[in-house]
């Protein structure tokens, strides 16, 4: 009997909460009458705005040009007219310039046969240029994909891993993509492999996602593709690329290393599907799949949503609220962001929108630390979360840095495990922001 792999240290098995949405096939969401398109949907600086109020835009038209090495292009998700330019607050609290587009005019894609491009003869630089041109970023990380795949001299890739774990509760749109768009995702794997030339290509899927495993296995059997399917023991946060690489290859990254330092490149399923569309259909990243879930929403759905769609539109499409949610989360419940404004738009990195009741969030009173050690035992990185929390609370940032605060991936295991309900992740995140601000001042930025 094969023993399923996973990472060895820490982690959790939270309730999945996927039963109501996992069986819901992906469908196209209604188009918003007003799209709110942030120019900051990626790591790095906001894109340079290329449009003005009252200007007509086409579906897929470039409206924001990448700025800096970590920038990314932004395209209009719909045809229409620029109603205004403004500034919005993103779910994680950062401000971004945004383009407000009123829907109208002729579509370039909807209702028309897609033109398919033969990419097999494209050189690596042509493929990377296409990814940059089409504004492709990691649909979880926001890192520009061409930057992730453009290897530095001397770097070699032993393993290309396609991350199908989607281990946060509620979220299942990547799993639906694996089931419904198997061939397209596998072609995306081949495109990525042409760029990075790995020795192995592995698709990692939770062992309990039988339908997704069957779909991938059947495709690989029929196509005889040089891709391995690896079922893994479901455990959170196995979707984190460091933990995934540890589970798949046995290689562990040390502090300050990236997974590329141990010869791995990780792309999640949604990113690979977007990569397929960018290269084979030469389509900009103007829509993505997300899960709408939670007991406060009328219908749980997996939707393909245009970037810039306000959350209020999705609430209406999914039957409105059955009760007022206690908390609204953009993303997953472990690493997502709590928001209060339904005008907040879907961005390239939005994996889901959750409308949670008080019972779902286990709302309870915070108490003092019980010194139980659960946060330490649950940390997959081997940190002391409550110790870091106390150092940040007392502004001892240098000590927190020496004890590994920058290695924290903010997975939320510690806060989930804490019986005292201490906001450990929030405080650690604040400490990392304080360290980043101090570093910026040392470099003379913003002075």
HELIX and SHEET records of a PDB file:
HELIX    1   1 UNK A  124  UNK A  133  1                                  10    
HELIX    2   2 UNK A  145  UNK A  149  1                                   5    
HELIX    3   3 UNK A  173  UNK A  180  1                                   8    
HELIX    4   4 UNK A  182  UNK A  196  1                                  15    
HELIX    5   5 UNK A  210  UNK A  223  1                                  14    
HELIX    6   6 UNK A  241  UNK A  249  1                                   9    
HELIX    7   7 UNK A  259  UNK A  262  5                                   4    
HELIX    8   8 UNK A  269  UNK A  280  1                                  12    
HELIX    9   9 UNK A  311  UNK A  317  1                                   7    
HELIX   10  10 UNK A  374  UNK A  378  1                                   5    
HELIX   11  11 UNK A  385  UNK A  393  1                                   9    
HELIX   12  12 UNK A  397  UNK A  402  1                                   6    
HELIX   13  13 UNK A  405  UNK A  407  5                                   3    
HELIX   14  14 UNK A  413  UNK A  417  1                                   5    
HELIX   15  15 UNK A  424  UNK A  442  1                                  19    
SHEET    1   A 6 UNK A  26  UNK A  28  0                                        
SHEET    2   A 6 UNK A 301  UNK A 306  1                                        
SHEET    3   A 6 UNK A 287  UNK A 293 -1                                        
SHEET    4   A 6 UNK A 352  UNK A 356  1                                        
SHEET    5   A 6 UNK A 327  UNK A 330 -1                                        
SHEET    6   A 6 UNK A 337  UNK A 339 -1                                        
SHEET    1   B 4 UNK A  34  UNK A  38  0                                        
SHEET    2   B 4 UNK A  95  UNK A 103 -1                                        
SHEET    3   B 4 UNK A  80  UNK A  89 -1                                        
SHEET    4   B 4 UNK A  56  UNK A  57 -1                                        
SHEET    1   C 3 UNK A  48  UNK A  49  0                                        
SHEET    2   C 3 UNK A  62  UNK A  65 -1                                        
SHEET    3   C 3 UNK A  74  UNK A  75 -1                                        
SHEET    1   D 4 UNK A 228  UNK A 232  0                                        
SHEET    2   D 4 UNK A 200  UNK A 206  1                                        
SHEET    3   D 4 UNK A 159  UNK A 164  1                                        
SHEET    4   D 4 UNK A 264  UNK A 268  1                                        
END                                                                             
